[in-house]
Amino acid sequence: MRPRLKAAAIRLLARREYARAELSARLIARGAARAEVEQVLDELQQSGYLSDARFAQAVVAQKAGRFGKRAIAHELREKKVDPAAAHDAMAALANTDELGEATALWQRRFGNAPKDEREKARQVRFLLSRGYGLTIALKVMRAAGTADDRD
C-alpha cells in the first residue's frame, strides 16, 4: 500500500503544489491510514517534493495584484500552511501599494464611476470580496469620483 500511496502523492504533486495538510487530507480521503500518510509525506518533504514554503510562495505569486493581503493570508490559513512559511511568503507583499493594486483592479473590472449608491455598494463589495479593507475600497471610490463627490 505504501508504494501506491507515495505514487499517488507524487502524481498529485506533479500537477500543482499542495500544502502538506491539504495533500494529507486528499490521501486520507482515498482510504489511506493517517500514520502511513504522515510517513509518506515526511519522505516527500525530505526529498524536496513537498514544501509548505514553496506552496505559500506560489499562492502569493498567483494571487498578488488580484487579491488583497487579507484574502491571501486567509487562503494560506485555510490551507493550513505552516505559519512560518506563510509569514515568509507574505513578506514579499510587505512593500506593495494596496491602494494602487485595488485601484488598478477596480479600473480593469469597472472603469467608470458608479452612477448611483446601489452601483457604488456593488463595487465596494467587489473590492471587499477580494480582500481589500473598507478604507481602501472607499478611497478607490473617492478617487473614482463617486456620485457623492460630484454633487
C-alpha positions as CSV (number, residue, x, y, z in Angstrom):
1,M,0.0,0.0,0.0
2,R,2.8,2.4,0.9
3,P,4.4,2.5,-2.6
4,R,1.0,3.1,-4.2
5,L,0.3,5.8,-1.7
6,K,3.6,7.5,-2.4
7,A,3.0,7.2,-6.2
8,A,-0.5,8.8,-5.7
9,A,1.0,11.7,-3.8
10,I,3.7,12.3,-6.4
11,R,1.0,12.2,-9.2
12,L,-0.9,14.9,-7.3
13,L,2.2,17.0,-6.7
14,A,3.1,16.7,-10.4
15,R,0.0,18.7,-11.3
16,R,0.5,21.5,-8.8
17,E,1.9,22.5,-5.4
18,Y,0.0,21.3,-2.4
19,A,0.2,22.3,1.3
20,R,1.1,19.4,3.5
21,A,-2.3,19.4,5.3
22,E,-4.2,19.6,2.0
23,L,-2.3,16.7,0.5
24,S,-2.7,14.7,3.7
25,A,-6.5,15.2,3.6
26,R,-6.7,14.1,0.0
27,L,-4.8,10.9,0.6
28,I,-6.7,10.1,3.8
29,A,-10.0,10.7,1.8
30,R,-8.8,8.0,-0.6
31,G,-8.7,5.5,2.3
32,A,-5.1,5.6,3.4
33,A,-4.2,5.3,7.1
34,R,-3.2,8.6,8.7
35,A,0.1,7.2,10.1
36,E,1.0,5.8,6.7
37,V,0.2,9.2,5.0
38,E,2.3,11.1,7.5
39,Q,5.3,8.8,6.9
40,V,5.0,9.2,3.1
41,L,4.6,13.0,3.4
42,D,7.7,13.1,5.7
43,E,9.6,11.3,3.0
44,L,8.4,13.6,0.2
45,Q,9.2,16.6,2.3
46,Q,12.8,15.4,2.9
47,S,13.1,14.6,-0.8
48,G,12.0,18.2,-1.6
49,Y,8.8,17.1,-3.5
50,L,6.6,18.7,-0.8
51,S,7.1,22.1,0.7
52,D,4.7,24.4,2.5
53,A,7.1,27.3,1.8
54,R,7.0,26.7,-1.9
55,F,3.2,26.3,-1.8
56,A,2.8,29.6,0.1
57,Q,5.1,31.4,-2.4
58,A,3.1,30.0,-5.3
59,V,-0.2,31.2,-3.8
60,V,1.2,34.6,-3.1
61,A,2.6,34.9,-6.6
62,Q,-0.7,33.8,-8.2
63,K,-3.0,36.0,-6.1
64,A,-0.9,39.2,-5.8
65,G,-2.5,42.1,-7.7
66,R,-5.8,40.4,-7.9
67,F,-6.5,39.9,-4.2
68,G,-5.6,41.9,-1.1
69,K,-3.2,40.8,1.6
70,R,-6.0,39.8,3.9
71,A,-7.5,37.4,1.3
72,I,-4.1,35.8,0.5
73,A,-3.3,35.4,4.2
74,H,-6.8,33.9,4.8
75,E,-6.3,31.3,2.0
76,L,-3.0,30.3,3.5
77,R,-4.6,29.8,6.9
78,E,-7.5,27.9,5.2
79,K,-5.0,25.5,3.6
80,K,-3.3,25.1,7.0
81,V,0.1,26.2,5.7
82,D,2.9,26.2,8.3
83,P,2.6,29.7,9.9
84,A,6.4,30.4,9.5
85,A,6.2,29.6,5.8
86,A,3.1,31.7,5.3
87,H,4.7,34.6,7.1
88,D,7.8,34.4,4.9
89,A,5.8,34.2,1.7
90,M,3.6,37.2,2.8
91,A,6.8,39.2,3.4
92,A,7.0,39.5,-0.3
93,L,3.9,41.7,-0.2
94,A,5.2,44.0,2.6
95,N,6.1,46.8,0.2
96,T,3.2,46.6,-2.1
97,D,0.9,49.5,-2.6
98,E,-2.5,48.0,-1.8
99,L,-4.4,51.2,-2.7
100,G,-2.7,51.2,-6.1
101,E,-3.4,47.5,-6.7
102,A,-7.1,47.9,-5.6
103,T,-7.4,50.9,-8.0
104,A,-5.9,49.0,-10.9
105,L,-8.2,46.1,-10.2
106,W,-11.3,48.3,-9.9
107,Q,-10.2,50.0,-13.2
108,R,-10.0,46.7,-15.0
109,R,-13.3,45.5,-13.6
110,F,-15.4,48.6,-13.8
111,G,-13.6,51.5,-15.3
112,N,-16.3,54.0,-14.7
113,A,-17.5,55.8,-11.6
114,P,-20.7,54.3,-10.2
115,K,-23.9,56.0,-11.3
116,D,-25.8,55.7,-8.0
117,E,-25.4,54.4,-4.5
118,R,-26.5,50.9,-5.4
119,E,-23.8,50.6,-8.0
120,K,-21.3,52.1,-5.6
121,A,-22.2,49.5,-3.0
122,R,-21.7,46.7,-5.6
123,Q,-18.3,48.0,-6.5
124,V,-17.3,48.3,-2.8
125,R,-18.5,44.8,-2.2
126,F,-16.4,43.5,-5.1
127,L,-13.2,45.1,-3.6
128,L,-14.1,43.7,-0.1
129,S,-14.6,40.2,-1.5
130,R,-11.1,40.4,-3.0
131,G,-9.7,41.0,0.5
132,Y,-9.2,44.8,0.4
133,G,-10.2,46.7,3.5
134,L,-13.2,49.0,3.7
135,T,-10.9,52.0,4.0
136,I,-9.1,51.0,0.8
137,A,-12.3,50.4,-1.1
138,L,-13.8,53.8,-0.1
139,K,-10.5,55.6,-1.1
140,V,-10.8,53.9,-4.5
141,M,-14.4,55.0,-4.8
142,R,-13.5,58.6,-3.7
143,A,-10.7,58.7,-6.3
144,A,-13.1,57.4,-9.0
145,G,-15.3,60.4,-8.4
146,T,-18.4,58.7,-7.0
147,A,-21.9,60.3,-7.1
148,D,-21.4,61.8,-3.7
149,D,-18.3,63.7,-4.7
150,R,-19.8,65.1,-7.9
151,D,-22.7,66.9,-6.2
